[in-house]
Amino acid sequence: RSSDLTICPLSEVKKKLEMHLHKLPSLLSCDDVNMRIAAGETMALLFELARESDTDFLYDDMEPLTRKLKDLATDGNKHRAKVDKRKQRSVFRDVLRGVEESDFPTETVKFGPERMYIDCWVRKRTYDTFKDLLGSGMQYHLQTNEFLRNVFELGPPVMLDAATLKTMKISRFERHLYNSAAFKARTKARSKLRDKRSDVGEF
């Protein structure tokens, strides 16, 4: 899975490149649009990782590959559904930029008063994987889940007062979840403080 590549050490990345990079171009001609997109995004991710591990990285069949990516980025095949064509063109414009120019179109993810920038393929695949798992709860977890905040280097959760929460455009349910998380965080902090006090009292 391409999400596994985002946590690979560089030595493993080189092995994965040798094993899989040559297989992916053939999948770009697959009949299934989701397979084509998955292959394209994985190629962009592999190119990004390859260039990080070796600044002199060169791909032997670059010309036919970029030609194929350009075809997919401008696909006007009448036999394909409009939605599929639109989705495919959008993704492959980004994939082509990643493969040809080592470029990535930065995306901004907003959650509560915070925002996070997705500025590379590794970060995008990591975000998409968690979003697939968490669904509509992604924003809530980005705000409150310490593990997820560590993954995206967001720092400790930001505690908001009731007045600030009311001004935010979030549903009553989201506000309830946030208040519950804030309550847990306060309880945890108080518990740690009590433990420290009891430790001091033992001397």
N, C-alpha and C positions, 0 to 999 in steps of 0.2 A: 504493500500500500504506500502511496506517495506520502501520507502523513508520517509514516515511520522514518522517512528520509530526513525530516526536520529535526530529529533528535539523534541522528547518526554522528559518531565521531568522524573526522575527515578521512581517516584510514579506511573506514567502512564505506564512505561515500565513493571513494575511488573504485572499490570492488563492485559496488552497485552500478556505477557508470559503465564499467566493462561488461557487466552481466546484462544490463537492461537497455542502455541507450540505443543500441542498434536495432532493438526489437520494436521500439515505439513508432517509428515512421510508418510502418505497415498498418498500424491501428488507426492512423489518420484517415484511411480510406474505408473504414468500417461503416456499415449501413446504419448503425445506431448512433444517433447524435450525441448521446451521453458518453458513449465509449470514445468517440472522436475528441470530445471536450476533455475527458479525463486524460487521454493520451497527450493532448496538447499542453495541458496544465502541468502534467508530470514532466514533460520535456523542458518546459520553461524553468521548472524547479530544479531539474538536474543540471541544466546549463548554468543556473545561478550558483549552485553548490560547486560545480566543476570549476567555475571561474574564481570562486573563493579559495578553493584548495590549490589551484594552479593558475596563476595570472597569465601564463602562456598557453592556456588550453585552446586547442583548435579542433573543430569537428570536420572530419574528412569530407562528408557529403553535404556541406553547408548550402551549396547552391540549389540542388534539387529539394532540400528540406525547406528553405525559405520560399521557394516557388510554390510548394504545396501549401505552406502556411498562408501565403498571400491568396491563393485560390480559395481557401476556407474562410479567410477574412472578408472576401468579396463574393462569396457564393450566391449565385442567382438561380440555382437549380429549381426549375418549375415543379418538379415532382416532390419537393420537400415542403413540409408545412411552414407557413409564415413564421410561426412562433419559434420553431426549431432554427430556421435560417437567421432570424434576428438574434437569438441567443448565441448561436455559433459564431456569427460575424463579430459580435461584441467581444466574446472570449478570445477569439483568434487574433483580433487586432492587438490585444494585450500580450498574447503569447508571442506574436511576431516581434513586437517591440522588445520583449524579454530576450528572445533568442538572437535577434539581429543587433540590438543596441545595448543590451544589458540594462534595460530600462523597465521601470514598473510604475504604473499610474497610481499615485498615493490615494488611498481611500480613508475617509474619516468615519469612525464609529462613535456615536454619541450615546451616553448612558447617564441619565440624571444630569448633574452639573458638570460631569467629566466628559472627556473625549480621548479617543485613542487613534493613533495613525497607523494604518497598515501600509508599509512602504517597501515590502519585498515579497517574493513568492513564498519564502519559508513562513513568514508571518501570516500570509493569506491562507496557506494550507492549514496552519495550526488553528487559526480563527474559524475557518470553514468546518474543520473536524469537530471542534467543540460546539459550534452552532448546530450542526447536524444532530449531535447528542442531546443538547439542552433545549433546542427549539425556541419557543417563545420566552423561555426562562433565561436566555443568554444575557440580556441586559441586567437582570437582577443579580446573576452570578458574577458578572463583571464588577458590579458595585460592591458586592459583599463577600464573595468567595475568596478566601485568602490564597488558596492554591492557584486558582485561575489568575488572580492579580499578580502572583509571583511569576507565573508563566509569561505574562505579558509585561512584567516589570512596571506595574502600576503603583507599587507601594502599598501601605496599609489602607484599609477601607476608610473613606471619608465619611465622618459622622455629620448628619445634617439635623438642624432643629426643625420643629414642627412647622414654623412659619415658612421656612425655605421649601419644605416639602409641598406645602399648599400651593405655592407659586409655580411649581413644576407641573408640566403637562403629563401627568402619569395617572393611571387608573386607580380607583380606590383599592383594588386588590394589590397592585404593585406597591402602593403606599403602605398597606398593611404588612406586606412581606418585608419592606424596608424597615419599618418600625420594629418588627420582630427580630430582624438581624441586628439592628442597633441595640435592642434590649439585650440580646445574647452577648454582643460585644462588650456592653457595659458590665454585665454580670461577670463575664470572664475577667475583665480588667479588675473589678472589685475583688474577685476571688484571688487573683495573683497578689493584690495589695495586702489582703488579709494574711496570705501565706507568708509574705515578707515580714509583716508585723509579728506573726507568731514565731518566725525564725529569730527575729531580733529579741523577742521576749525570753527565748530559751537561754540566752547568755547571762 
